[in-house]
């Protein structure tokens, strides 16, 4: 009985090794460049034509480097995405389904699609959850390097407290918004571990 158990564990390990033989570590240069947010994702092969990506970003600072005008896009974002590759994983076209969650404290930044036309005049502090579908393409740059372009659309539910001014204002109220539109965009540099 003990030998059969060891054999089953070994066979399972070998088969998992055959399926999940590729891992990519990536950073989204577009997200990092536009929002000054350090970010990292790990993409793991889970089948011949499928991968699972887990990633996130964290931005803890004010945009101007000072607290006097309090212009900030402070947030953390977590995301998971299942991808189906048209030909082979980590190469060419893919379709994905993603989930996301975030917390934010945004002030002095105009985001009319999320918070309305006067969004730059208020501070918004809250959370968002959502999901959507994506399309992308990966280019092989070399033995260990890839470049990925992707875009996604979907739904997000936002709940936030709205404050009068950027630094010291009174709370105006709590609002909830249903957002439908772009939920992700990326130009990512990927290092492939084999």
C-alpha positions in Angstrom: 0.0 0.0 0.0 2.8 2.4 0.9 4.6 1.7 -2.4 1.4 2.4 -4.4 1.0 5.7 -2.6 4.5 6.8 -3.5 4.0 5.7 -7.1 0.8 7.7 -7.4 2.4 10.8 -6.0 5.4 10.4 -8.3 3.1 10.0 -11.4 1.0 13.0 -10.4 4.2 15.1 -10.0 5.5 14.0 -13.4 2.2 14.8 -15.1 2.0 18.3 -13.4 5.5 19.0 -14.5 4.6 18.2 -18.1 1.5 20.5 -17.9 3.0 23.4 -15.9 6.4 23.6 -17.4 6.5 27.3 -18.2 6.3 30.3 -15.9 6.6 33.9 -16.9 7.3 36.9 -14.6 6.2 40.2 -16.0 5.7 43.9 -15.4 3.1 46.1 -17.2 5.2 49.0 -18.5 2.0 50.9 -19.5 0.4 50.7 -16.1 3.6 51.5 -14.3 4.5 54.4 -16.6 1.1 56.1 -16.6 0.4 55.8 -12.9 3.9 55.5 -11.5 2.8 52.2 -9.9 5.3 49.3 -9.4 3.6 46.1 -10.5 4.4 42.4 -11.0 2.6 39.4 -12.3 3.3 35.7 -12.5 1.8 33.6 -15.4 1.8 29.8 -15.0 1.1 27.3 -17.7 -1.8 25.0 -16.6 -2.4 23.2 -19.9 -1.2 22.9 -23.5 -3.1 26.0 -24.5 -3.9 27.6 -21.1 -2.3 29.8 -18.5 -3.2 31.4 -15.2 -1.9 34.9 -14.4 -1.9 36.4 -10.9 -0.6 39.9 -10.3 -0.9 43.3 -8.7 0.3 46.8 -8.3 0.8 49.1 -5.3 1.2 52.9 -5.4 1.7 54.4 -1.9 2.8 58.0 -2.7 1.5 61.4 -3.8 2.0 62.2 -7.5 3.9 65.5 -7.0 6.1 64.2 -4.2 4.6 66.5 -1.6 1.5 66.6 0.5 0.6 70.3 0.1 -1.7 69.8 -2.9 -2.4 66.2 -2.1 -2.6 65.1 -5.8 -2.4 61.3 -5.5 -3.4 58.0 -7.1 -2.7 55.9 -4.0 -4.0 52.4 -4.5 -3.4 48.7 -4.6 -4.8 46.4 -7.3 -5.0 42.6 -7.5 -6.0 40.6 -10.6 -6.4 37.0 -11.7 -6.8 35.9 -15.3 -7.4 32.6 -17.0 -6.1 32.6 -20.6 -6.7 30.4 -23.6 -4.0 30.5 -26.2 -5.1 30.1 -29.9 -1.9 28.1 -30.9 0.5 27.6 -28.0 0.9 29.2 -24.6 3.2 32.2 -24.3 3.2 32.8 -28.0 0.7 34.6 -30.3 -3.0 35.4 -29.7 -4.9 34.7 -26.5 -8.4 35.3 -25.0 -8.8 35.8 -21.3 -11.3 36.1 -18.5 -10.2 38.2 -15.5 -11.3 39.2 -12.0 -10.0 42.3 -10.2 -10.1 44.0 -6.8 -8.7 47.3 -5.6 -8.7 49.9 -2.8 -7.9 53.5 -3.6 -7.5 57.0 -2.2 -7.5 59.4 -5.3 -7.3 63.1 -5.1 -6.7 65.9 -7.7 -6.8 63.4 -10.6 -9.5 63.7 -13.3 -11.2 60.3 -13.9 -14.6 61.3 -15.4 -15.5 57.7 -16.4 -15.2 56.6 -12.8 -16.2 59.5 -10.7 -17.8 62.1 -13.0 -16.8 65.3 -14.7 -15.7 67.1 -11.5 -13.6 64.2 -10.2 -10.4 66.3 -10.0 -12.0 68.6 -7.5 -12.7 65.9 -4.9 -11.0 63.2 -3.0 -12.4 59.7 -3.5 -11.6 56.9 -1.1 -13.0 53.4 -1.5 -12.9 50.0 -3.2 -13.7 48.3 -6.4 -14.4 44.7 -7.6 -15.1 43.5 -11.1 -14.2 41.3 -14.0 -14.2 41.1 -17.7 -12.8 39.6 -20.9 -9.5 40.4 -22.6 -7.6 39.8 -25.8 -3.9 39.9 -26.2 -0.8 38.9 -28.2 2.6 37.9 -27.1 5.7 38.3 -29.2 8.8 36.2 -28.6 11.8 38.5 -28.3 14.4 35.9 -27.4 15.0 32.7 -25.6 13.8 34.0 -22.2 12.1 37.3 -23.1 8.6 38.1 -24.5 6.6 41.3 -25.1 2.8 41.3 -24.5 0.1 43.6 -25.7 -3.4 43.2 -24.2 -6.7 45.0 -23.6 -9.8 44.1 -21.6 -13.3 45.3 -21.1 -15.7 44.5 -18.4 -17.7 45.6 -15.3 -16.6 47.0 -12.0 -18.6 47.9 -8.9 -17.1 51.0 -7.0 -18.1 52.1 -3.5 -16.3 55.2 -2.2 -16.5 58.1 0.2 -16.3 61.5 -1.5 -14.6 64.5 0.3 -15.0 68.2 -0.5 -11.4 69.2 -1.3 -8.1 67.5 -1.9 -6.5 67.9 1.6 -8.9 68.8 4.4 -12.5 68.7 3.2 -15.5 67.4 4.9 -17.1 64.1 3.8 -19.8 64.9 1.2 -21.2 61.4 1.2 -20.8 57.8 0.2 -21.5 56.8 -3.4 -21.8 53.6 -5.4 -21.1 53.3 -9.1 -21.5 50.6 -11.7 -18.8 51.0 -14.3 -18.8 49.3 -17.7 -15.8 49.9 -20.0 -12.1 49.2 -20.2 -10.8 47.2 -17.2 -7.2 46.5 -18.3 -4.6 47.5 -20.8 -1.0 46.5 -21.0 2.3 46.5 -22.7 4.2 44.0 -20.6 7.8 42.8 -20.6 8.1 39.1 -19.6 10.9 36.9 -18.4 10.2 33.3 -19.1 11.4 30.7 -16.6 11.8 27.2 -18.0 
